[in-house]
Amino acid sequence: MLSTISTGQFIGSCIDEFVFILTGAYIAFLWPKKIKKDIATGKLTEEQAAAKFKIFRPWVGYAFMILAIIRMAGHFLDVKN
């Protein structure tokens, strides 16, 4: 059952989760494309790209997005035992 929350709390929670979703989308989709483009243009070598992928692997982006969905459900659903 949805809980009754104020408009300000709803908007604040949406903004908070939107940041997680944008971060996850960047890490999962845009960052690997940028690295591949840098390899193609010669700015990075294969070894440098592999080192960058070890910092943030694309699955971390998916984890951020799933975390945002779980947090959103926690904020919006009234779970009472």
C-alpha positions in Angstrom: 0.0 0.0 0.0 1.3 3.4 -0.9 2.0 5.7 2.0 0.8 9.2 2.2 3.8 11.5 1.8 4.0 15.2 1.2 4.7 16.7 -2.2 8.1 18.1 -1.1 9.2 14.7 0.2 8.1 13.0 -3.0 10.0 15.5 -5.2 13.1 15.3 -3.0 13.1 11.5 -3.1 12.7 11.5 -6.9 15.6 13.9 -7.3 17.7 11.8 -5.0 17.0 8.6 -6.9 17.4 10.3 -10.2 21.0 11.1 -9.3 21.6 7.4 -8.7 19.9 6.4 -12.0 21.9 9.0 -14.0 25.2 7.9 -12.4 24.4 4.3 -13.1 23.4 5.0 -16.7 26.7 7.0 -17.3 28.8 4.2 -15.9 26.9 1.4 -17.7 26.4 2.9 -21.1 28.3 6.2 -21.8 31.6 5.6 -20.1 32.5 2.4 -22.0 31.6 4.2 -25.3 33.9 7.1 -24.3 36.8 4.7 -23.6 36.3 2.8 -26.9 36.3 6.1 -28.7 39.5 7.1 -27.0 41.1 3.8 -28.1 39.9 4.4 -31.7 41.4 7.9 -31.8 44.7 6.8 -30.2 44.3 8.7 -26.9 44.4 5.4 -25.0 46.2 2.1 -25.4 44.5 -1.2 -24.8 46.4 -1.5 -21.5 45.3 1.9 -20.3 41.7 1.1 -21.2 41.9 -2.2 -19.3 43.2 -0.3 -16.3 40.3 2.2 -16.6 37.8 -0.6 -16.8 39.2 -2.1 -13.6 38.2 1.1 -11.8 34.5 1.0 -12.7 33.2 -2.0 -14.6 29.9 -1.5 -16.5 28.0 -3.8 -14.1 28.6 -1.2 -11.4 26.3 1.1 -13.3 23.6 -1.6 -13.4 24.0 -2.0 -9.6 23.5 1.7 -9.1 20.3 1.7 -11.1 19.0 -1.4 -9.2 19.9 0.3 -6.0 17.9 3.4 -7.0 14.9 1.3 -7.8 15.1 -0.5 -4.4 15.5 2.7 -2.6 12.6 4.3 -4.5 10.4 1.3 -3.5 11.5 1.7 0.1 10.5 5.4 0.1 7.2 5.0 -1.6 5.9 1.8 -0.2 4.7 1.7 3.4 6.0 -1.6 4.8 4.5 -2.3 8.2 5.1 -5.6 10.0 
